[in-house]
Amino acid sequence: APLPDSVTFPALAHAATDWISALQDGPAHVVGISMGAMVAQYLAAWHPEFVRSLTLLSASPAFGLDGTSPQKWQAARLAPLAAGQEPGDFADRVLRSIAGPHITEAALDGQRRAMARISGSSLVVCSKL
């Protein structure tokens, strides 16, 4: 499916319906992680006919449940990038904070390499969506 003109959660959910339709296999088992979980929630709420099952990981339906404003939450996550770091520089700390107790070093190493391929500037752009 082509990228939507507007990169919003509703637009991304609609793009997901196009992709699911293109697969021609009926409703999909949808798994969303972090930002993808937000897209998956919109997909399930607005287009339930495309969702066979829904699994959400590291998701939040809204900011502020703990009293944190979206601006403070975003600033805290962008602080390492503002200080000149790249995702690969803080990958180990982030991954160890979210990984389960039985994750292998090989799995962590693969995730570190994946984070090292992400540029800080792309994360900043994505944070403004």
C-alpha positions as CSV (number, residue, x, y, z in Angstrom):
1,A,0.0,0.0,0.0
2,P,1.3,3.5,-0.7
3,L,2.2,5.7,2.2
4,P,-0.6,8.0,3.3
5,D,-0.5,11.7,2.4
6,S,-0.9,12.5,6.1
7,V,1.1,10.6,8.7
8,T,-1.4,10.4,11.5
9,F,-2.6,7.4,13.5
10,P,-6.0,7.3,11.6
11,A,-4.2,7.6,8.2
12,L,-1.7,4.8,9.1
13,A,-4.6,2.6,10.2
14,H,-6.4,3.3,6.9
15,A,-3.1,2.4,5.1
16,A,-3.1,-0.9,7.0
17,T,-6.6,-1.7,5.7
18,D,-5.3,-1.3,2.2
19,W,-2.4,-3.6,2.9
20,I,-4.6,-6.2,4.6
21,S,-7.0,-6.0,1.6
22,A,-4.1,-6.5,-0.8
23,L,-3.2,-9.8,1.0
24,Q,-6.6,-11.1,0.1
25,D,-6.7,-13.3,3.2
26,G,-9.6,-11.8,5.2
27,P,-9.2,-10.3,8.6
28,A,-5.6,-10.3,10.0
29,H,-4.0,-11.2,13.3
30,V,-2.7,-7.7,14.2
31,V,0.3,-7.2,16.5
32,G,1.3,-3.6,17.4
33,I,4.4,-2.6,19.4
34,S,4.8,0.9,20.9
35,M,3.7,3.3,18.2
36,G,2.5,0.4,16.1
37,A,0.2,-0.5,19.0
38,M,-1.4,3.0,18.7
39,V,-2.0,2.4,15.0
40,A,-3.4,-1.1,15.8
41,Q,-5.8,0.4,18.3
42,Y,-7.1,2.8,15.6
43,L,-7.3,0.0,13.1
44,A,-9.4,-2.2,15.5
45,A,-11.6,0.7,16.6
46,W,-12.3,2.2,13.2
47,H,-12.0,-0.8,10.9
48,P,-12.9,-3.9,13.1
49,E,-13.8,-5.9,10.0
50,F,-10.0,-6.1,9.2
51,V,-9.0,-7.4,12.6
52,R,-9.2,-11.1,13.5
53,S,-7.3,-10.7,16.7
54,L,-5.4,-7.9,18.4
55,T,-2.2,-8.1,20.4
56,L,-0.8,-4.8,21.9
57,L,2.7,-4.5,23.4
58,S,4.2,-1.5,25.2
59,A,1.0,0.4,24.4
60,S,-0.7,3.4,25.9
61,P,-4.2,4.6,25.0
62,A,-3.3,8.2,26.1
63,F,-0.7,10.3,27.8
64,G,-1.2,11.7,31.2
65,L,-2.4,8.7,33.1
66,D,0.6,9.2,35.4
67,G,0.4,13.0,35.3
68,T,3.1,13.4,32.7
69,S,2.2,15.8,29.8
70,P,2.9,14.6,26.3
71,Q,5.5,17.4,26.0
72,K,7.4,16.3,29.1
73,W,7.3,12.6,28.0
74,Q,8.6,13.5,24.5
75,A,11.3,15.8,25.9
76,A,12.6,13.1,28.2
77,R,12.9,10.6,25.3
78,L,14.5,13.1,23.0
79,A,17.0,14.3,25.6
80,P,19.8,11.9,24.6
81,L,19.4,12.9,20.9
82,A,19.5,16.6,21.9
83,A,22.7,15.9,23.7
84,G,24.3,14.5,20.5
85,Q,23.8,10.8,21.0
86,E,22.5,8.4,18.5
87,P,20.1,5.4,19.2
88,G,23.0,3.0,19.1
89,D,24.7,4.9,22.0
90,F,21.9,4.3,24.4
91,A,20.5,1.0,23.0
92,D,21.9,-1.2,25.7
93,R,20.3,0.8,28.5
94,V,16.9,1.0,26.8
95,L,16.9,-2.6,25.7
96,R,17.8,-3.9,29.2
97,S,15.0,-1.8,30.7
98,I,12.3,-3.4,28.5
99,A,13.6,-6.9,27.9
100,G,12.3,-9.8,29.8
101,P,14.6,-11.6,32.4
102,H,15.4,-14.5,30.0
103,I,16.5,-12.6,26.9
104,T,19.7,-14.0,25.5
105,E,22.8,-12.0,24.8
106,A,22.4,-13.0,21.1
107,A,18.9,-11.5,21.0
108,L,20.1,-8.3,22.8
109,D,23.0,-8.0,20.3
110,G,20.6,-8.3,17.4
111,Q,18.5,-5.5,18.8
112,R,21.5,-3.3,19.5
113,R,22.5,-3.7,15.9
114,A,19.0,-2.8,14.8
115,M,18.9,0.4,17.0
116,A,22.4,1.4,15.7
117,R,20.9,1.5,12.1
118,I,18.3,4.1,13.2
119,S,19.4,7.7,12.9
120,G,18.7,10.1,15.7
121,S,17.2,12.6,13.2
122,S,14.7,10.1,12.0
123,L,13.5,9.5,15.5
124,V,13.1,13.2,16.1
125,V,11.0,13.4,12.9
126,C,8.8,10.5,14.0
127,S,8.3,12.0,17.4
128,K,6.6,14.9,15.8
129,L,3.9,12.8,14.1
